[in-house]
């Protein structure tokens, strides 16, 4: 189920929590009330917003597609309402080209913290991939360059460090979206000097809490979270259900915010990057970075509630 489909179905339950189950006027009104929280990148101290934006799948369309103008307005709304970090990859179809076209139309590249990846094998292929990414996104610098799914990691980290020395890349990182990679992922974390890691983590997928997140805190690495909605599983389970009353205690007005605030409550997490393809979703997600964040006791309440939810 898509998020848009979920929101339509959730509308019937909205009255049970005073506009709380879905994106609505309450979320829009809250957007201007407070800045989005920012957290430091441990290696530099630079502050970045806790809610970012992913581009897998939803940004792979052609620029002539009727949905493309909506993507343009999504990025515009994201940047205008306190967002910065946009994560992409050359493996996401036309996503990089589309971001380049969006920045050509709206400008504002200076407002974005742009992150992409190397997804190839071999030094020459990696160098060529970075050059193509920068060309496609119409930029002469990348804020973050990551080795995608730890593929040929040592080779590509050498390239990334050279690019950092040349001033073309600001930060280096590695990514995975698979728990089965965690053993090798942690070994790389402990062997290499990294600014960022990116991992999968969601309310119903908490395996990263066991070793990866503690290691990131220990080693001083910023943490990006992908798949925060569990590839749609969380929305499927919440379908037709109102938010619990205690959601008001963490300034939560939608299920998306509920899921995102849970992740932001972990002290190792820097930024969560949900895939976002509509302006109202961008604003709703960003509102998860405003207001109160769950404390340890509230996190346990959220876990217990979610695990018991029918």
N, C-alpha and C positions, 0 to 999 in steps of 0.2 A: 504494500500500500504506500502511495506517495503521501507526503505531508499535506498536500492540498486536499487529497481525498479524505485524509484523517480529519482535517479541520472541518470539512463539510459534515462528516458523520458525528463529530464531537459537538456540533452546534446544539443538538437536542439536549445535551447534558449541561450546557453552559449555565442554566439558571440555578443549578445546584450549588454553584460557587460564585455567584455575582460576577459574571464575565470572566471567570477564572480558568476555564478549560481550554480556551483557544485564543488565538490572536484576535484582538478587538480594540475598541476605543480606549480601554484602560491601559493597554500596552502602549498605544500611540501617545497618550497623554504623559506617560511616565518617561518617554524618551528624552524630554528636555529637562527633567528634574535634577539630574545629577550626571557627572561625567562617568564614562565607562572606566572601571578600575584598571589600573596599569600595574604590571609587575616587572621586576628587574630581570634582565638577562645576566646571569651570574658572572659571565666572563668579562662584562663591560660595565654593568650597572645601568645601561640604557633601559628605559621603561617602555613597554609595549602593552597595548590593550589586551585584556584577558580573553576577548572573543575575536576570532579571526574568521576567515571564510575559505572553504575548500571549493575546488572547481572540477573534480572528477565527475564524469558522466554528464552533468547538467550543462557544462560549457563546451561540449563537443559538437555543437550544431554549426551549420553554415551561417555566415553573416546574412545571407538572404532569407533565412528562416524567419517566419513571423514572430518567433519567440525571441529573436536576437535583441530587438529594442528593449525588451523586458530585462535582459541581462545587463544592458547598458545602464538602465535606471537602477538595477540592483546594486551595481558597483558604485554608482553615484550616491545612492542612499546610504550604503555601507560606510563610505568615506565621510559623508556629511554628518553622520550620526555617531562618530567616535570610533569607527573601525579603522584598521590599518593593515594587518597582516593578511595577505592573500596568498594561498598555497596552490601551486599547480605543478605540472610535469609534462615533458614532451610525450609521455605515453597516454595522455588524456586527450587523444584525438586533436581537435582544433583549439583546445583550450588556450594554449599560449598565443596562437594567432589571434584569437578572439579578444584576449586581454589587451594585446597590442592595439587592435582596432578600437577597443573601448577607450583606452588612454588617448589615442589620437582624437577621438570625438569629445571627450570630457576634460582632457588634461589631467591635472591632479596626480601625476605620477609621483610628485614629491610628497604626497600625503600617504602613499602606500608603502608598506613594508613587504617587498616582493620576494617570495620564496619559490624556488623550483628545484629540480632534481636532475641527476645524471642516472640514466637507466640502461646503460650499455655495458659492454665488456671491451676492455682494451683502452690504452691511453689515447690513441689517435681518435677513436670513436667517441671517447668522452670529451675531448677538446672540441671536436666538431659539433657535438651535441650542445655544449654550452654556447658556442658561437651562434648556432641556429636558434636557441632559446632567446638569446639577447636580441637577435635580429627580429624574430617573430613578435616579441613583446615590445619592440621599439624602445629599448633601454640600453644604456651603456654601463649599467651596474646592476648587480643582484644583491639584495640585502642578505639573503640566505641561500646557500647552495648545498643540497643534501645528496648523499648517495642513496638511491632508491632501493629499498628492500635489500640493503647490504650486499649489493651485487658488485663484485670486483672492488671491494671497499678500499684496500690499501692503494691500488693504482689511482682511483679517483680522488682519494683524499690528498694525494701528492699534487694532483692537478688543482684541486680547490685551494690548497695552501699557496701555490704559485700565483693563482688569481687573486688571492687575498693580498699577497705581497705587491701585486701590480695595481691594487686599488679597485679591481673590478668586482670583487666579492667581499662582503663584510664579515659574514659568519659561515662556519662549516658545521654540517650535521649529517646524521644518518637516520634512516627511516625503516619501519616495518609495519605491516598491518596484520601480522600473523603471530600468534602465540608460540607456534612451533619454532620460530626463529629466535626465541628469547635467550637460549643458552649462548649461541654465537653472538647475538646482539650485545649481551652483557660483557662477553670477553672483549669485544671491540671497544665498548665504552671504557673498559679498564686499561686497554692498551693504547688508545689514541686520545689525543687532546681535542675535545669537541666542544663547540659552543652550544649546540642543540641536539636533542634527539626527538624523534617523532614516532609515536606508538599508538596502537589501538587500545581504547579504554572506554567503557560504558557502564551504566548502572547495572546491567546484567552480564557484564564481562569484566570482572575485577582482577583478573590474573596478574596484571601489571603491578598491582599493589604488593605482590609478594617479594619481588627482587628488583625489577627495573626502576620503579619510582624511588625506592630507597637508595639505589645506587646513584641515580641522577642527583639526588640531594647531597649525598656524600661527595660526589665528584664535582659538584658545582656546574651542572649542565641545565640549560633551559629545556623545558618539556612542552612539546606540541602534542595535542591529542586529536587523532583522526577517528572516524567512525563513532562519534559520540552518541549517535542514535541507533547504533547496532545494526546498520544496514536496514533500518526501518522496523526492526523487531520491537523496539520500545513503543513506537506509535501504534503498531498492531495490537499490542497487549493493552494499551491505554484506551483503545477505541471505545467511544461511547461512555467513558467513565469521567466523573468530575474529579478535579484535583482534591486531595485531602485537605481538610480545614487547616492543618498546620502549615500548609504552603504559604499562607498569608504571613507567617512569622519570618519568612525569608524573602518577603516582597516578590513572590512568585505568582504570575498571572497566566501562565500557559504551561502545558506539559513540556514543551521544548525548553523553557526556562528551568523547569524542575530537573530535567535531565542534565542540562548544562551546569546549573549551580551545584549539583552533586559533585561533578568532576572538579569544578573550581574550588571546592572545599578541601581537596587534597593539597597539602602544602608544597608538594613537588611540582604541581602543574603550573605552567606559565600561561599558555594560551590554548584554547579549544577551537578547532577549525571545522565547524559543520558545513557541509555542502549547502550552498545557498543560491537560489535562482529566481527569487522574487523580492522586490523591495520590502514588502511587509514582513517577510521572513527574516530579512537582514536586520530590520529594526527590532523585531521580537527577540531574535537571538542576542543582539547587543544589549537588550534590557536585562538579560541574565547577568551581565557584568555590572549592573547597577543595584543599589540597595544592599540588603544584608546577605551575607554568604553563610551557609550552614556551618555550625561548629561541629566538633567531633560527636557530641551527643545527637545532634540533629541528623548527621550523616547516618548514624546507626538507626535512627527512627525511619529515615527514608529507605534504607536497605530492607528493614523489617517489613515496612509497609509494601514495598515493591515485591518482595519475595512471596508475600502472602496474598497479593492481589490476584483475583481469579481471572 
